[in-house]
Amino acid sequence: MMQTENLTEAQVFCGYHQVEYAFVQDLANAGLVEITIVNQTHYISQNQLPDLERMIRLHQDLNINVAGIEAITHLLRRLQRTQQEVQALRNKLRIYE
């Protein structure tokens, strides 16, 4: 049996954030969130919660649909990777200073 200690029950999460589970399922279908099923209960990994909360705010506050959230998430991840590359290059340059 799988441990659920680092998982949050999806229905509880949805109730707290006042969002339909179908929306979270749509995000999962788009590959933006991973849902884990244990004993027929749907869970979300706790390390995904900040990203999921950001996606919910985009949807609720700015009325952005799943396709828009997918595009925004892709761009944010790409920006983060670029920032990491820049930092790595800066660290390498410090060696030669």
Secondary structure by P-SEA (a helix, b strand, c coil): cccccccccaaaaaaaacccaaaaaaaaaaccbbbbbcccbbbbbccaaaaaaaaaaaaacccccaaaaaaaaaaaaaaaaaaaaaaaaaaaaaaac
